[in-house]
Amino acid sequence: MLDRSNAADPLSDILSLLKPRNVACGAVDAGEACITFPASREMKCHAVTAGDAWLTMGGVADPLHLEAGDCLILAHGHAYALASDPSLSPVDYRVVLEGQAPGRVTMWNGGGRATIVSATFTIEERHGNMLRDILPAVAHVREDTGRPGLGRSLQQMMDEFGEQQPGSRMIIEHLATLVLAQVLRAYALRGEADQIGWLFALANRQIGTAIAALHADPAHRWTVLALAERAGMSRTGFAVRFRRSVGVAPMQYLRRLRMLLASDRLSNSDDAINVVADAFGYESESAFSNAFKRHLGISPRRFGKNGGIAVNDQPR
């Protein structure tokens, strides 16, 4: 269950709800090669730590050139390839890793052209669209974004791959999750005006302040005016900018947030429905139940009995 004792960090909130779990992590020192990856529901994160490579993906018009320090998040599950030259004959990544000990740097075709750290994550599918709906097929963070912490985390991973000390596997798994969060943060804070969604709105000081206020106290009886005052804006100006930046109106975002948090609490605690309703600002169990069913397509009571499985994958 999400700990709200010190919550005013929307990105941490959402990642906690998504519960990313590192299921595979490794590094490849490749020579000339074109390594392919099949379509998958899992989320992938890659970082080039030395050399350069090309990413090709169906539905993405042009190959993407990656240099040392560049990172990618691939959240949509499309098949893709990482290559020194996209015209080379493809080889499946499972062939590259066949017979290799986990947690070590795999040498392929003599190495020396590019070293790529890769991590695969499963996420809580019930909330997965919180990222998939706003991230592009390829979320690319360049080395020159000025995020030294990300570079240090990647170097720590490479050190662990090379040293193989006691506890390395657990340390690598935790570092992989840290890198995922750092890449998402760096991608969000680039501040490109044409991207819409809660993640990118965090880069806007005024809208980000309002979103943080909602996450810090989702049970509060918020109004658009109160949020506008937090943001230091007029009510009308705030409402227009919030919808333009986030993609939904402020109160709609609050309702979604409450339902996400409530469903997480119902799935991960023994709290009664009336307790959960009160915790997220509903005056009665019936009002909460109606809102819950409207957003998730199932009553909170049935949701609990189904082990947290809803009719709708994502709140509307």
BELTA-V964707 format. One record per residue. N is the residue number from 0. RES is the residue in one small letter. SS is DSSP state (alpha for helix, beta for strand, coil for the rest). PHI is phi in whole degrees, -180 to 180 (none if undefined). D_CENTER is the distance of its C-alpha to the mean C-alpha in whole Angstrom. Layout:
# BELTA-V964707
N/RES/SS/PHI/D_CENTER
N/RES/SS/PHI/D_CENTER
This chain:
# BELTA-V964707
0/m/coil/none/18
1/l/coil/-66/16
2/d/coil/-83/18
3/r/coil/-105/19
4/s/coil/-69/22
5/n/coil/-143/20
6/a/coil/-101/18
7/a/coil/-152/17
8/d/coil/-134/14
9/p/alpha/-59/12
10/l/alpha/-63/8
11/s/alpha/-63/10
12/d/alpha/-57/11
13/i/alpha/-68/8
14/l/alpha/-64/6
15/s/alpha/-65/10
16/l/alpha/-71/10
17/l/alpha/-74/7
18/k/coil/50/9
19/p/coil/-62/8
20/r/beta/-124/11
21/n/beta/-73/12
22/v/beta/-107/15
23/a/beta/-160/16
24/c/beta/-154/17
25/g/beta/-169/19
26/a/beta/-140/21
27/v/beta/-124/24
28/d/beta/-101/26
29/a/beta/-107/27
30/g/coil/-86/31
31/e/coil/-67/31
32/a/coil/-166/29
33/c/beta/-131/27
34/i/beta/-99/24
35/t/beta/-105/23
36/f/beta/-130/20
37/p/coil/-76/20
38/a/coil/-60/18
39/s/coil/-159/16
40/r/coil/-80/13
41/e/coil/-79/11
42/m/beta/-94/8
43/k/beta/-114/10
44/c/beta/-133/10
45/h/beta/-126/14
46/a/beta/-140/16
47/v/beta/-88/19
48/t/beta/-100/21
49/a/beta/-157/25
50/g/beta/76/26
51/d/beta/-150/25
52/a/beta/-156/24
53/w/beta/-119/23
54/l/beta/-104/20
55/t/beta/-123/21
56/m/beta/-152/20
57/g/coil/-59/21
58/g/coil/91/21
59/v/coil/-104/20
60/a/coil/-60/24
61/d/coil/-118/24
62/p/coil/-57/23
63/l/beta/-106/21
64/h/beta/-84/23
65/l/beta/-116/21
66/e/beta/-113/22
67/a/coil/-55/22
68/g/coil/99/19
69/d/coil/-76/17
70/c/beta/-131/14
71/l/beta/-132/12
72/i/beta/-122/8
73/l/beta/-116/10
74/a/coil/-103/8
75/h/coil/-99/11
76/g/coil/81/13
77/h/coil/-74/16
78/a/coil/-68/19
79/y/beta/-159/19
80/a/beta/-141/21
81/l/beta/-116/21
82/a/beta/-145/25
83/s/coil/-75/27
84/d/coil/-148/29
85/p/coil/-60/28
86/s/coil/-83/31
87/l/coil/-69/32
88/s/coil/-64/32
89/p/beta/-76/29
90/v/beta/-133/28
91/d/beta/-67/26
92/y/alpha/-60/23
93/r/alpha/-69/25
94/v/alpha/-69/28
95/v/alpha/-62/27
96/l/alpha/-91/26
97/e/coil/-57/29
98/g/coil/78/31
99/q/coil/-88/29
100/a/coil/-71/28
101/p/coil/-65/25
102/g/coil/80/23
103/r/coil/-126/25
104/v/beta/-80/25
105/t/beta/-89/27
106/m/beta/-91/29
107/w/beta/-135/30
108/n/coil/54/33
109/g/coil/87/34
110/g/coil/66/31
111/g/coil/96/31
112/r/coil/-89/29
113/a/beta/-158/26
114/t/beta/-112/24
115/i/beta/-127/20
116/v/beta/-91/18
117/s/beta/-131/15
118/a/beta/-140/13
119/t/beta/-118/12
120/f/beta/-127/10
121/t/beta/-96/11
122/i/coil/-132/9
123/e/coil/-65/11
124/e/alpha/-62/12
125/r/alpha/-60/14
126/h/alpha/-115/10
127/g/coil/-58/8
128/n/alpha/-70/10
129/m/alpha/-56/8
130/l/alpha/-100/5
131/r/alpha/-62/8
132/d/coil/-72/11
133/i/coil/-115/10
134/l/coil/-85/9
135/p/coil/-73/12
136/a/coil/-58/13
137/v/coil/-129/13
138/a/beta/-97/10
139/h/beta/-111/13
140/v/beta/-113/14
141/r/coil/-82/17
142/e/alpha/-60/19
143/d/alpha/-86/21
144/t/alpha/-78/18
145/g/coil/71/20
146/r/coil/-117/18
147/p/alpha/-61/20
148/g/alpha/-61/18
149/l/alpha/-65/15
150/g/alpha/-62/19
151/r/alpha/-66/20
152/s/alpha/-64/17
153/l/alpha/-64/18
154/q/alpha/-66/21
155/q/alpha/-61/21
156/m/alpha/-62/20
157/m/alpha/-62/22
158/d/alpha/-62/25
159/e/alpha/-67/24
160/f/alpha/-59/24
161/g/alpha/-79/28
162/e/alpha/-88/29
163/q/coil/53/28
164/q/coil/-86/29
165/p/coil/-55/29
166/g/coil/87/26
167/s/alpha/-59/24
168/r/alpha/-60/22
169/m/alpha/-67/20
170/i/alpha/-63/20
171/i/alpha/-63/18
172/e/alpha/-61/16
173/h/alpha/-70/15
174/l/alpha/-65/15
175/a/alpha/-62/12
176/t/alpha/-66/10
177/l/alpha/-62/11
178/v/alpha/-62/11
179/l/alpha/-56/7
180/a/alpha/-65/7
181/q/alpha/-68/10
182/v/alpha/-67/9
183/l/alpha/-61/6
184/r/alpha/-63/9
185/a/alpha/-62/12
186/y/alpha/-66/11
187/a/alpha/-65/11
188/l/coil/-88/14
189/r/coil/-66/16
190/g/coil/75/17
191/e/coil/-77/18
192/a/coil/-69/20
193/d/coil/-87/19
194/q/coil/-98/16
195/i/coil/-118/15
196/g/coil/145/13
197/w/alpha/-58/12
198/l/alpha/-63/9
199/f/alpha/-79/12
200/a/alpha/-65/15
201/l/coil/-62/14
202/a/coil/-73/16
203/n/coil/-86/19
204/r/alpha/-58/21
205/q/alpha/-73/23
206/i/alpha/-70/20
207/g/alpha/-61/17
208/t/alpha/-63/20
209/a/alpha/-67/21
210/i/alpha/-63/17
211/a/alpha/-62/17
212/a/alpha/-64/21
213/l/alpha/-63/19
214/h/alpha/-71/17
215/a/alpha/-69/20
216/d/coil/-147/22
217/p/coil/-67/21
218/a/coil/-82/25
219/h/coil/-64/26
220/r/coil/-81/28
221/w/coil/-70/27
222/t/coil/-125/28
223/v/alpha/-61/28
224/l/alpha/-63/30
225/a/alpha/-63/29
226/l/alpha/-69/26
227/a/alpha/-62/27
228/e/alpha/-65/30
229/r/alpha/-60/27
230/a/alpha/-83/25
231/g/coil/71/29
232/m/coil/-132/29
233/s/coil/-71/32
234/r/alpha/-59/31
235/t/alpha/-67/31
236/g/alpha/-61/29
237/f/alpha/-65/26
238/a/alpha/-59/26
239/v/alpha/-67/26
240/r/alpha/-68/24
241/f/alpha/-62/21
242/r/alpha/-62/21
243/r/alpha/-66/21
244/s/alpha/-83/18
245/v/alpha/-95/16
246/g/coil/99/18
247/v/coil/-139/19
248/a/coil/-72/22
249/p/alpha/-55/22
250/m/alpha/-71/23
251/q/alpha/-69/21
252/y/alpha/-62/18
253/l/alpha/-62/20
254/r/alpha/-63/21
255/r/alpha/-62/17
256/l/alpha/-60/16
257/r/alpha/-59/19
258/m/alpha/-70/19
259/l/alpha/-62/15
260/l/alpha/-67/17
261/a/alpha/-66/20
262/s/alpha/-66/19
263/d/alpha/-64/17
264/r/alpha/-69/20
265/l/alpha/-65/22
266/s/alpha/-77/20
267/n/alpha/-124/21
268/s/coil/-149/24
269/d/coil/-101/27
270/d/coil/-63/28
271/a/coil/-69/30
272/i/alpha/-61/29
273/n/alpha/-66/31
274/v/alpha/-69/29
275/v/alpha/-65/26
276/a/alpha/-58/27
277/d/alpha/-65/29
278/a/alpha/-65/26
279/f/coil/-117/24
280/g/coil/88/27
281/y/coil/-97/29
282/e/coil/-76/33
283/s/coil/-148/33
284/e/alpha/-65/32
285/s/alpha/-67/33
286/a/alpha/-62/31
287/f/alpha/-64/28
288/s/alpha/-62/29
289/n/alpha/-64/29
290/a/alpha/-65/26
291/f/alpha/-62/24
292/k/alpha/-66/26
293/r/alpha/-63/26
294/h/alpha/-89/22
295/l/alpha/-110/21
296/g/coil/76/24
297/i/coil/-156/26
298/s/coil/-72/28
299/p/alpha/-61/26
300/r/alpha/-68/29
301/r/alpha/-68/28
302/f/alpha/-57/25
303/g/alpha/-64/25
304/k/alpha/-68/28
305/n/coil/-83/26
306/g/coil/72/23
307/g/coil/85/21
308/i/coil/-100/21
309/a/coil/-103/21
310/v/coil/-70/23
311/n/coil/-97/20
312/d/coil/-68/16
313/q/coil/-145/15
314/p/coil/-57/17
315/r/coil/-82/19
